[in-house]
Amino acid sequence: MIRRGVGWTLRGLVLVTVLALVAGQLLGQPILLSFVETGSMEPTIDTGDGFIAVPSEVSGEPEPGDVIVFEATEIQGGGLTTHRIVEETPRGYVTRGDANPFTDQDGDEPHVQDAQIVATAWRVNGAVVTIPHFGTAVMSVSDAFRGVQTTLAATFGTRNLLGNSGLAAVLLALSSVLYVAETVRERRSTSFESRLGRDDGGDGIDPRVLSAGFALLVVSAGGAAMIAPAGTQSYDVISAEFESEQPLVIERGTTDEIPYTVSNGGFVPTVSYVESGADDVTVTPDRATVGPRDETAVTVSITTPDETGYFPTYITEYRYLYVLPAPVLDALYDLHPWVPFVAILSLLGGGTYGLGRVLAGPGDARSRRLAARSRRSTVRSIIRRLY
């Protein structure tokens, strides 16, 4: 039984690891692990290799020499990019792929700001710890997930199963089906063995492992629903000598207002906190509550300096599932933006695990045998009283 329990635990860890990699790749947000799809970081990280992605909130202040994952605005059309910091300037960080002869800022990419950095590659003795060919395998699995999403969307005639929110729904639905199917199978197996007069409890999956695995999948889906739609929004502001009808071209020394849409494609209400990235940017209101399948807008006010030129700025959105009272969310958010995230995932994971334990019954073979004997003893006692 111990070997079997260890085996299922290892399989569960592998499953969670793969799901984390797939979700991170599809959602555009590294979850524990990440990988590169091009050769720009060779020979440090080869094409298709994985690496451990330490969240920026944990890794501390970035510094030259760090390999970071950041939200690029121009590189390959924008999106997550893994490059090394080669210099820190008052305007931001200068980055470059180890295999590239020029820095990203020699091209069209603006200097990287702290809010754009989502993770740092883990290094040991100065060398990035890599997982060879791991990313190649994950890309294959993610293609299969996209195929499943497309098939389900076509079958049910809805586009809601596509995209990031659709992925979270598919993962949660798939894990729910597997959990229910395994619970039914185990209960039938236990019932069949009881009819045969066997009390050894069989060698099915330990309900504790099953409940923990399901809780981890729910936490993964909940985390994806909060991380994927949030993030940093960059604004390439030009301070001009005159007024202009073009967006983000603002007369120097004046303030212009730009709407920022907060949408919720899921079925659970969300609360978003929108922070400004600089003193010359304000957001009103800075908290937005959005109902299921709904959207709202906040106003971003940008004030340009007295001198003309190009001034990139940004705002950052933190999104949470509305499963805690608003005052509690406010208090947790004031401590740190990641505190309510951890609290919500703990609530989802703990609640799911507790519910799973109630539905699945006793966890170990001995407890199941005792429970079965107790039920049979109760039935015999009732029969004796009746007859």
Secondary structure by P-SEA (a helix, b strand, c coil): caaaaaaaaaaaaaaaaaaaaaaaaaacccccccccccccccccccccbbbbbccccccccccccccccccccccccccbbbbbbccccccbbbbbccccccccccccccccccccccccccccccccccccaaaaaaaaaaaaaaaaaaaaaaaacccccccaaaaaaaaaaaaaaaaaaaaaaaaaaaaaaaaaccccccccccaaaaaaaaaaaaaaaaaaaacccbbbbbbbcccccccccccccccccbbbbbbbbbbbcccbbbbbbbbbccccccccccbbbbccccbbbbbbbbbbcccccbbbbbbbbbbbcccccaaaaaaaaaaccaaaaaaaaaaaaaaaaaaaaaaaccccaaaaaaaaaaaaaaaaaaaaaac
